[in-house]
Amino acid sequence: MRYRIGEAPGDPAQALDQGSFLAIAILSLVIGTGFIFAGVRSRHYWMATWGTGLMLSSLVYIMYVTTVI
């Protein structure tokens, strides 16, 4: 990006805050639950395994955020 001589660039865009990451973790928890349900029901156990990992990682992150912060 080019700027004119003597012109200061504007403020950079705001980065994601902690609330955004928490919302993504909660959404991942819901998606993981759906993966487990769909994987067991359709007998695609790789999907159930993937959903279990997604749920566990989301739960660990949510517990870490709520206890540390």
PyMOL Python script that loads the backbone (N, CA, C, O; Angstrom):
from pymol import cmd

cmd.read_pdbstr("""\
ATOM      1  N   MET A   1       0.843  -1.165   0.000  1.00  0.00           N
ATOM      2  CA  MET A   1       0.000   0.000   0.000  1.00  0.00           C
ATOM      3  C   MET A   1       0.891   1.231   0.000  1.00  0.00           C
ATOM      4  O   MET A   1       1.884   1.277   0.726  1.00  0.00           O
ATOM      5  N   ARG A   2       0.555   2.210  -0.791  1.00  0.00           N
ATOM      6  CA  ARG A   2       1.374   3.418  -0.887  1.00  0.00           C
ATOM      7  C   ARG A   2       0.763   4.557  -0.098  1.00  0.00           C
ATOM      8  O   ARG A   2      -0.457   4.698  -0.015  1.00  0.00           O
ATOM      9  N   TYR A   3       1.626   5.355   0.472  1.00  0.00           N
ATOM     10  CA  TYR A   3       1.202   6.551   1.201  1.00  0.00           C
ATOM     11  C   TYR A   3       1.937   7.752   0.630  1.00  0.00           C
ATOM     12  O   TYR A   3       3.062   7.627   0.146  1.00  0.00           O
ATOM     13  N   ARG A   4       1.327   8.870   0.685  1.00  0.00           N
ATOM     14  CA  ARG A   4       1.996  10.091   0.240  1.00  0.00           C
ATOM     15  C   ARG A   4       3.031  10.505   1.275  1.00  0.00           C
ATOM     16  O   ARG A   4       2.939  10.141   2.448  1.00  0.00           O
ATOM     17  N   ILE A   5       3.997  11.259   0.831  1.00  0.00           N
ATOM     18  CA  ILE A   5       5.053  11.720   1.728  1.00  0.00           C
ATOM     19  C   ILE A   5       4.430  12.622   2.786  1.00  0.00           C
ATOM     20  O   ILE A   5       3.700  13.563   2.474  1.00  0.00           O
ATOM     21  N   GLY A   6       4.734  12.315   4.037  1.00  0.00           N
ATOM     22  CA  GLY A   6       4.212  13.093   5.143  1.00  0.00           C
ATOM     23  C   GLY A   6       2.839  12.648   5.627  1.00  0.00           C
ATOM     24  O   GLY A   6       2.340  13.178   6.619  1.00  0.00           O
ATOM     25  N   GLU A   7       2.222  11.695   4.957  1.00  0.00           N
ATOM     26  CA  GLU A   7       0.900  11.211   5.363  1.00  0.00           C
ATOM     27  C   GLU A   7       1.075   9.969   6.230  1.00  0.00           C
ATOM     28  O   GLU A   7       1.758   9.019   5.845  1.00  0.00           O
ATOM     29  N   ALA A   8       0.463   9.989   7.380  1.00  0.00           N
ATOM     30  CA  ALA A   8       0.559   8.841   8.286  1.00  0.00           C
ATOM     31  C   ALA A   8      -0.537   7.833   7.934  1.00  0.00           C
ATOM     32  O   ALA A   8      -1.669   8.221   7.643  1.00  0.00           O
ATOM     33  N   PRO A   9      -0.203   6.551   7.959  1.00  0.00           N
ATOM     34  CA  PRO A   9      -1.238   5.550   7.678  1.00  0.00           C
ATOM     35  C   PRO A   9      -2.289   5.532   8.785  1.00  0.00           C
ATOM     36  O   PRO A   9      -2.005   5.886   9.929  1.00  0.00           O
ATOM     37  N   GLY A  10      -3.488   5.121   8.436  1.00  0.00           N
ATOM     38  CA  GLY A  10      -4.568   5.046   9.414  1.00  0.00           C
ATOM     39  C   GLY A  10      -4.354   3.905  10.388  1.00  0.00           C
ATOM     40  O   GLY A  10      -3.418   3.117  10.249  1.00  0.00           O
ATOM     41  N   ASP A  11      -5.215   3.827  11.358  1.00  0.00           N
ATOM     42  CA  ASP A  11      -5.139   2.751  12.342  1.00  0.00           C
ATOM     43  C   ASP A  11      -5.397   1.410  11.664  1.00  0.00           C
ATOM     44  O   ASP A  11      -6.282   1.303  10.815  1.00  0.00           O
ATOM     45  N   PRO A  12      -4.630   0.389  12.033  1.00  0.00           N
ATOM     46  CA  PRO A  12      -4.889  -0.929  11.452  1.00  0.00           C
ATOM     47  C   PRO A  12      -6.222  -1.478  11.960  1.00  0.00           C
ATOM     48  O   PRO A  12      -6.742  -1.046  12.989  1.00  0.00           O
ATOM     49  N   ALA A  13      -6.744  -2.414  11.232  1.00  0.00           N
ATOM     50  CA  ALA A  13      -8.015  -3.028  11.628  1.00  0.00           C
ATOM     51  C   ALA A  13      -7.856  -3.736  12.971  1.00  0.00           C
ATOM     52  O   ALA A  13      -6.784  -4.244  13.298  1.00  0.00           O
ATOM     53  N   GLN A  14      -8.928  -3.760  13.731  1.00  0.00           N
ATOM     54  CA  GLN A  14      -8.873  -4.392  15.039  1.00  0.00           C
ATOM     55  C   GLN A  14      -8.791  -5.908  14.883  1.00  0.00           C
ATOM     56  O   GLN A  14      -9.531  -6.509  14.103  1.00  0.00           O
ATOM     57  N   ALA A  15      -7.886  -6.504  15.633  1.00  0.00           N
ATOM     58  CA  ALA A  15      -7.719  -7.957  15.589  1.00  0.00           C
ATOM     59  C   ALA A  15      -8.866  -8.628  16.338  1.00  0.00           C
ATOM     60  O   ALA A  15      -9.639  -7.968  17.033  1.00  0.00           O
ATOM     61  N   LEU A  16      -8.964  -9.918  16.189  1.00  0.00           N
ATOM     62  CA  LEU A  16      -9.998 -10.666  16.899  1.00  0.00           C
ATOM     63  C   LEU A  16      -9.726 -10.606  18.394  1.00  0.00           C
ATOM     64  O   LEU A  16      -8.581 -10.728  18.830  1.00  0.00           O
ATOM     65  N   ASP A  17     -10.771 -10.420  19.169  1.00  0.00           N
ATOM     66  CA  ASP A  17     -10.602 -10.384  20.614  1.00  0.00           C
ATOM     67  C   ASP A  17     -10.981 -11.734  21.216  1.00  0.00           C
ATOM     68  O   ASP A  17     -11.322 -12.673  20.498  1.00  0.00           O
ATOM     69  N   GLN A  18     -10.916 -11.814  22.530  1.00  0.00           N
ATOM     70  CA  GLN A  18     -11.159 -13.083  23.224  1.00  0.00           C
ATOM     71  C   GLN A  18     -12.600 -13.564  23.039  1.00  0.00           C
ATOM     72  O   GLN A  18     -12.847 -14.768  22.977  1.00  0.00           O
ATOM     73  N   GLY A  19     -13.545 -12.635  22.952  1.00  0.00           N
ATOM     74  CA  GLY A  19     -14.942 -13.017  22.762  1.00  0.00           C
ATOM     75  C   GLY A  19     -15.177 -13.728  21.445  1.00  0.00           C
ATOM     76  O   GLY A  19     -15.994 -14.646  21.367  1.00  0.00           O
ATOM     77  N   SER A  20     -14.462 -13.307  20.406  1.00  0.00           N
ATOM     78  CA  SER A  20     -14.596 -13.961  19.101  1.00  0.00           C
ATOM     79  C   SER A  20     -14.093 -15.398  19.161  1.00  0.00           C
ATOM     80  O   SER A  20     -14.721 -16.309  18.622  1.00  0.00           O
ATOM     81  N   PHE A  21     -12.960 -15.590  19.818  1.00  0.00           N
ATOM     82  CA  PHE A  21     -12.422 -16.947  19.934  1.00  0.00           C
ATOM     83  C   PHE A  21     -13.329 -17.844  20.782  1.00  0.00           C
ATOM     84  O   PHE A  21     -13.462 -19.036  20.506  1.00  0.00           O
ATOM     85  N   LEU A  22     -13.939 -17.276  21.796  1.00  0.00           N
ATOM     86  CA  LEU A  22     -14.864 -18.057  22.628  1.00  0.00           C
ATOM     87  C   LEU A  22     -16.096 -18.449  21.825  1.00  0.00           C
ATOM     88  O   LEU A  22     -16.584 -19.572  21.956  1.00  0.00           O
ATOM     89  N   ALA A  23     -16.607 -17.545  20.996  1.00  0.00           N
ATOM     90  CA  ALA A  23     -17.758 -17.859  20.151  1.00  0.00           C
ATOM     91  C   ALA A  23     -17.415 -18.954  19.141  1.00  0.00           C
ATOM     92  O   ALA A  23     -18.239 -19.828  18.870  1.00  0.00           O
ATOM     93  N   ILE A  24     -16.212 -18.911  18.589  1.00  0.00           N
ATOM     94  CA  ILE A  24     -15.784 -19.945  17.652  1.00  0.00           C
ATOM     95  C   ILE A  24     -15.659 -21.287  18.367  1.00  0.00           C
ATOM     96  O   ILE A  24     -15.995 -22.323  17.794  1.00  0.00           O
ATOM     97  N   ALA A  25     -15.182 -21.282  19.607  1.00  0.00           N
ATOM     98  CA  ALA A  25     -15.057 -22.529  20.372  1.00  0.00           C
ATOM     99  C   ALA A  25     -16.431 -23.116  20.682  1.00  0.00           C
ATOM    100  O   ALA A  25     -16.610 -24.333  20.638  1.00  0.00           O
ATOM    101  N   ILE A  26     -17.396 -22.260  20.994  1.00  0.00           N
ATOM    102  CA  ILE A  26     -18.754 -22.752  21.270  1.00  0.00           C
ATOM    103  C   ILE A  26     -19.382 -23.304  19.993  1.00  0.00           C
ATOM    104  O   ILE A  26     -20.053 -24.336  20.027  1.00  0.00           O
ATOM    105  N   LEU A  27     -19.168 -22.622  18.867  1.00  0.00           N
ATOM    106  CA  LEU A  27     -19.669 -23.130  17.590  1.00  0.00           C
ATOM    107  C   LEU A  27     -19.016 -24.470  17.251  1.00  0.00           C
ATOM    108  O   LEU A  27     -19.686 -25.371  16.747  1.00  0.00           O
ATOM    109  N   SER A  28     -17.726 -24.611  17.521  1.00  0.00           N
ATOM    110  CA  SER A  28     -17.031 -25.879  17.277  1.00  0.00           C
ATOM    111  C   SER A  28     -17.576 -26.988  18.169  1.00  0.00           C
ATOM    112  O   SER A  28     -17.620 -28.150  17.765  1.00  0.00           O
ATOM    113  N   LEU A  29     -17.988 -26.633  19.368  1.00  0.00           N
ATOM    114  CA  LEU A  29     -18.606 -27.613  20.265  1.00  0.00           C
ATOM    115  C   LEU A  29     -19.910 -28.137  19.670  1.00  0.00           C
ATOM    116  O   LEU A  29     -20.182 -29.336  19.719  1.00  0.00           O
ATOM    117  N   VAL A  30     -20.706 -27.247  19.115  1.00  0.00           N
ATOM    118  CA  VAL A  30     -21.977 -27.645  18.490  1.00  0.00           C
ATOM    119  C   VAL A  30     -21.717 -28.482  17.233  1.00  0.00           C
ATOM    120  O   VAL A  30     -22.384 -29.491  17.007  1.00  0.00           O
ATOM    121  N   ILE A  31     -20.755 -28.063  16.427  1.00  0.00           N
ATOM    122  CA  ILE A  31     -20.435 -28.810  15.204  1.00  0.00           C
ATOM    123  C   ILE A  31     -19.879 -30.195  15.550  1.00  0.00           C
ATOM    124  O   ILE A  31     -20.200 -31.177  14.881  1.00  0.00           O
ATOM    125  N   GLY A  32     -19.055 -30.275  16.582  1.00  0.00           N
ATOM    126  CA  GLY A  32     -18.524 -31.569  17.013  1.00  0.00           C
ATOM    127  C   GLY A  32     -19.625 -32.513  17.472  1.00  0.00           C
ATOM    128  O   GLY A  32     -19.577 -33.712  17.199  1.00  0.00           O
ATOM    129  N   THR A  33     -20.617 -31.967  18.171  1.00  0.00           N
ATOM    130  CA  THR A  33     -21.754 -32.788  18.587  1.00  0.00           C
ATOM    131  C   THR A  33     -22.507 -33.317  17.366  1.00  0.00           C
ATOM    132  O   THR A  33     -22.913 -34.479  17.330  1.00  0.00           O
ATOM    133  N   GLY A  34     -22.686 -32.459  16.377  1.00  0.00           N
ATOM    134  CA  GLY A  34     -23.342 -32.894  15.139  1.00  0.00           C
ATOM    135  C   GLY A  34     -22.549 -33.956  14.408  1.00  0.00           C
ATOM    136  O   GLY A  34     -23.123 -34.898  13.864  1.00  0.00           O
ATOM    137  N   PHE A  35     -21.219 -33.811  14.390  1.00  0.00           N
ATOM    138  CA  PHE A  35     -20.369 -34.819  13.751  1.00  0.00           C
ATOM    139  C   PHE A  35     -20.494 -36.162  14.452  1.00  0.00           C
ATOM    140  O   PHE A  35     -20.563 -37.199  13.794  1.00  0.00           O
ATOM    141  N   ILE A  36     -20.523 -36.154  15.773  1.00  0.00           N
ATOM    142  CA  ILE A  36     -20.647 -37.411  16.512  1.00  0.00           C
ATOM    143  C   ILE A  36     -21.987 -38.069  16.199  1.00  0.00           C
ATOM    144  O   ILE A  36     -22.049 -39.265  15.912  1.00  0.00           O
ATOM    145  N   PHE A  37     -23.041 -37.292  16.256  1.00  0.00           N
ATOM    146  CA  PHE A  37     -24.377 -37.841  15.984  1.00  0.00           C
ATOM    147  C   PHE A  37     -24.469 -38.388  14.563  1.00  0.00           C
ATOM    148  O   PHE A  37     -24.950 -39.502  14.353  1.00  0.00           O
ATOM    149  N   ALA A  38     -24.010 -37.609  13.592  1.00  0.00           N
ATOM    150  CA  ALA A  38     -24.095 -38.046  12.197  1.00  0.00           C
ATOM    151  C   ALA A  38     -23.175 -39.224  11.923  1.00  0.00           C
ATOM    152  O   ALA A  38     -23.532 -40.122  11.161  1.00  0.00           O
ATOM    153  N   GLY A  39     -21.985 -39.235  12.539  1.00  0.00           N
ATOM    154  CA  GLY A  39     -21.050 -40.327  12.302  1.00  0.00           C
ATOM    155  C   GLY A  39     -21.515 -41.647  12.868  1.00  0.00           C
ATOM    156  O   GLY A  39     -21.354 -42.686  12.227  1.00  0.00           O
ATOM    157  N   VAL A  40     -22.090 -41.629  14.060  1.00  0.00           N
ATOM    158  CA  VAL A  40     -22.589 -42.866  14.664  1.00  0.00           C
ATOM    159  C   VAL A  40     -23.830 -43.355  13.920  1.00  0.00           C
ATOM    160  O   VAL A  40     -23.992 -44.552  13.681  1.00  0.00           O
ATOM    161  N   ARG A  41     -24.689 -42.430  13.565  1.00  0.00           N
ATOM    162  CA  ARG A  41     -25.930 -42.803  12.880  1.00  0.00           C
ATOM    163  C   ARG A  41     -25.670 -43.390  11.494  1.00  0.00           C
ATOM    164  O   ARG A  41     -26.350 -44.329  11.079  1.00  0.00           O
ATOM    165  N   SER A  42     -24.697 -42.844  10.781  1.00  0.00           N
ATOM    166  CA  SER A  42     -24.417 -43.328   9.427  1.00  0.00           C
ATOM    167  C   SER A  42     -23.289 -44.360   9.391  1.00  0.00           C
ATOM    168  O   SER A  42     -22.895 -44.815   8.318  1.00  0.00           O
ATOM    169  N   ARG A  43     -22.780 -44.723  10.549  1.00  0.00           N
ATOM    170  CA  ARG A  43     -21.698 -45.702  10.692  1.00  0.00           C
ATOM    171  C   ARG A  43     -20.406 -45.260  10.011  1.00  0.00           C
ATOM    172  O   ARG A  43     -19.615 -46.092   9.566  1.00  0.00           O
ATOM    173  N   HIS A  44     -20.198 -43.957   9.933  1.00  0.00           N
ATOM    174  CA  HIS A  44     -18.914 -43.400   9.494  1.00  0.00           C
ATOM    175  C   HIS A  44     -18.160 -42.998  10.764  1.00  0.00           C
ATOM    176  O   HIS A  44     -18.239 -41.861  11.229  1.00  0.00           O
ATOM    177  N   TYR A  45     -17.435 -43.962  11.298  1.00  0.00           N
ATOM    178  CA  TYR A  45     -16.837 -43.758  12.611  1.00  0.00           C
ATOM    179  C   TYR A  45     -15.676 -42.764  12.594  1.00  0.00           C
ATOM    180  O   TYR A  45     -15.308 -42.225  13.637  1.00  0.00           O
ATOM    181  N   TRP A  46     -15.098 -42.520  11.418  1.00  0.00           N
ATOM    182  CA  TRP A  46     -14.070 -41.489  11.337  1.00  0.00           C
ATOM    183  C   TRP A  46     -14.674 -40.128  11.653  1.00  0.00           C
ATOM    184  O   TRP A  46     -14.016 -39.273  12.246  1.00  0.00           O
ATOM    185  N   MET A  47     -15.939 -39.927  11.253  1.00  0.00           N
ATOM    186  CA  MET A  47     -16.606 -38.659  11.527  1.00  0.00           C
ATOM    187  C   MET A  47     -16.895 -38.514  13.017  1.00  0.00           C
ATOM    188  O   MET A  47     -16.772 -37.425  13.578  1.00  0.00           O
ATOM    189  N   ALA A  48     -17.274 -39.605  13.646  1.00  0.00           N
ATOM    190  CA  ALA A  48     -17.507 -39.572  15.090  1.00  0.00           C
ATOM    191  C   ALA A  48     -16.198 -39.317  15.841  1.00  0.00           C
ATOM    192  O   ALA A  48     -16.186 -38.607  16.847  1.00  0.00           O
ATOM    193  N   THR A  49     -15.104 -39.894  15.356  1.00  0.00           N
ATOM    194  CA  THR A  49     -13.799 -39.662  15.976  1.00  0.00           C
ATOM    195  C   THR A  49     -13.382 -38.206  15.800  1.00  0.00           C
ATOM    196  O   THR A  49     -12.881 -37.583  16.737  1.00  0.00           O
ATOM    197  N   TRP A  50     -13.584 -37.670  14.614  1.00  0.00           N
ATOM    198  CA  TRP A  50     -13.253 -36.272  14.342  1.00  0.00           C
ATOM    199  C   TRP A  50     -14.090 -35.349  15.236  1.00  0.00           C
ATOM    200  O   TRP A  50     -13.573 -34.379  15.790  1.00  0.00           O
ATOM    201  N   GLY A  51     -15.375 -35.655  15.370  1.00  0.00           N
ATOM    202  CA  GLY A  51     -16.254 -34.860  16.223  1.00  0.00           C
ATOM    203  C   GLY A  51     -15.860 -34.927  17.685  1.00  0.00           C
ATOM    204  O   GLY A  51     -15.952 -33.934  18.406  1.00  0.00           O
ATOM    205  N   THR A  52     -15.417 -36.108  18.126  1.00  0.00           N
ATOM    206  CA  THR A  52     -14.962 -36.249  19.510  1.00  0.00           C
ATOM    207  C   THR A  52     -13.731 -35.387  19.766  1.00  0.00           C
ATOM    208  O   THR A  52     -13.641 -34.711  20.791  1.00  0.00           O
ATOM    209  N   GLY A  53     -12.791 -35.414  18.838  1.00  0.00           N
ATOM    210  CA  GLY A  53     -11.601 -34.582  18.979  1.00  0.00           C
ATOM    211  C   GLY A  53     -11.932 -33.099  18.960  1.00  0.00           C
ATOM    212  O   GLY A  53     -11.355 -32.318  19.717  1.00  0.00           O
ATOM    213  N   LEU A  54     -12.861 -32.711  18.095  1.00  0.00           N
ATOM    214  CA  LEU A  54     -13.275 -31.314  18.018  1.00  0.00           C
ATOM    215  C   LEU A  54     -13.965 -30.877  19.304  1.00  0.00           C
ATOM    216  O   LEU A  54     -13.722 -29.778  19.801  1.00  0.00           O
ATOM    217  N   MET A  55     -14.820 -31.734  19.840  1.00  0.00           N
ATOM    218  CA  MET A  55     -15.506 -31.404  21.089  1.00  0.00           C
ATOM    219  C   MET A  55     -14.525 -31.316  22.254  1.00  0.00           C
ATOM    220  O   MET A  55     -14.604 -30.395  23.067  1.00  0.00           O
ATOM    221  N   LEU A  56     -13.606 -32.266  22.337  1.00  0.00           N
ATOM    222  CA  LEU A  56     -12.650 -32.258  23.449  1.00  0.00           C
ATOM    223  C   LEU A  56     -11.738 -31.030  23.396  1.00  0.00           C
ATOM    224  O   LEU A  56     -11.474 -30.400  24.420  1.00  0.00           O
ATOM    225  N   SER A  57     -11.267 -30.703  22.211  1.00  0.00           N
ATOM    226  CA  SER A  57     -10.392 -29.530  22.108  1.00  0.00           C
ATOM    227  C   SER A  57     -11.169 -28.244  22.403  1.00  0.00           C
ATOM    228  O   SER A  57     -10.622 -27.318  23.001  1.00  0.00           O
ATOM    229  N   SER A  58     -12.425 -28.179  21.992  1.00  0.00           N
ATOM    230  CA  SER A  58     -13.240 -27.006  22.298  1.00  0.00           C
ATOM    231  C   SER A  58     -13.512 -26.899  23.788  1.00  0.00           C
ATOM    232  O   SER A  58     -13.446 -25.809  24.355  1.00  0.00           O
ATOM    233  N   LEU A  59     -13.816 -28.017  24.422  1.00  0.00           N
ATOM    234  CA  LEU A  59     -14.067 -28.005  25.864  1.00  0.00           C
ATOM    235  C   LEU A  59     -12.822 -27.610  26.648  1.00  0.00           C
ATOM    236  O   LEU A  59     -12.910 -26.847  27.610  1.00  0.00           O
ATOM    237  N   VAL A  60     -11.670 -28.121  26.245  1.00  0.00           N
ATOM    238  CA  VAL A  60     -10.425 -27.763  26.930  1.00  0.00           C
ATOM    239  C   VAL A  60     -10.161 -26.274  26.779  1.00  0.00           C
ATOM    240  O   VAL A  60      -9.771 -25.617  27.744  1.00  0.00           O
ATOM    241  N   TYR A  61     -10.367 -25.732  25.591  1.00  0.00           N
ATOM    242  CA  TYR A  61     -10.138 -24.301  25.377  1.00  0.00           C
ATOM    243  C   TYR A  61     -11.118 -23.459  26.193  1.00  0.00           C
ATOM    244  O   TYR A  61     -10.725 -22.464  26.802  1.00  0.00           O
ATOM    245  N   ILE A  62     -12.387 -23.853  26.208  1.00  0.00           N
ATOM    246  CA  ILE A  62     -13.387 -23.090  26.966  1.00  0.00           C
ATOM    247  C   ILE A  62     -13.075 -23.136  28.456  1.00  0.00           C
ATOM    248  O   ILE A  62     -13.188 -22.120  29.143  1.00  0.00           O
ATOM    249  N   MET A  63     -12.683 -24.307  28.966  1.00  0.00           N
ATOM    250  CA  MET A  63     -12.323 -24.399  30.386  1.00  0.00           C
ATOM    251  C   MET A  63     -11.086 -23.571  30.694  1.00  0.00           C
ATOM    252  O   MET A  63     -11.011 -22.941  31.749  1.00  0.00           O
ATOM    253  N   TYR A  64     -10.110 -23.564  29.784  1.00  0.00           N
ATOM    254  CA  TYR A  64      -8.902 -22.771  29.994  1.00  0.00           C
ATOM    255  C   TYR A  64      -9.237 -21.281  30.031  1.00  0.00           C
ATOM    256  O   TYR A  64      -8.738 -20.554  30.890  1.00  0.00           O
ATOM    257  N   VAL A  65     -10.068 -20.830  29.116  1.00  0.00           N
ATOM    258  CA  VAL A  65     -10.397 -19.406  29.043  1.00  0.00           C
ATOM    259  C   VAL A  65     -11.211 -18.979  30.258  1.00  0.00           C
ATOM    260  O   VAL A  65     -10.974 -17.901  30.804  1.00  0.00           O
ATOM    261  N   THR A  66     -12.156 -19.791  30.691  1.00  0.00           N
ATOM    262  CA  THR A  66     -13.014 -19.388  31.806  1.00  0.00           C
ATOM    263  C   THR A  66     -12.281 -19.463  33.142  1.00  0.00           C
ATOM    264  O   THR A  66     -12.651 -18.749  34.074  1.00  0.00           O
ATOM    265  N   THR A  67     -11.256 -20.304  33.266  1.00  0.00           N
ATOM    266  CA  THR A  67     -10.558 -20.371  34.544  1.00  0.00           C
ATOM    267  C   THR A  67      -9.380 -19.408  34.616  1.00  0.00           C
ATOM    268  O   THR A  67      -9.070 -18.910  35.699  1.00  0.00           O
ATOM    269  N   VAL A  68      -8.721 -19.133  33.513  1.00  0.00           N
ATOM    270  CA  VAL A  68      -7.546 -18.273  33.513  1.00  0.00           C
ATOM    271  C   VAL A  68      -7.946 -16.799  33.461  1.00  0.00           C
ATOM    272  O   VAL A  68      -7.394 -15.966  34.179  1.00  0.00           O
ATOM    273  N   ILE A  69      -8.897 -16.499  32.613  1.00  0.00           N
ATOM    274  CA  ILE A  69      -9.264 -15.078  32.425  1.00  0.00           C
ATOM    275  C   ILE A  69     -10.434 -14.708  33.309  1.00  0.00           C
ATOM    276  O   ILE A  69     -10.883 -13.562  33.291  1.00  0.00           O
TER     277      ILE A  69
END
""", "prot")
cmd.dss("prot")
cmd.show_as("cartoon", "prot")
cmd.util.cbc("prot")
cmd.orient("prot")
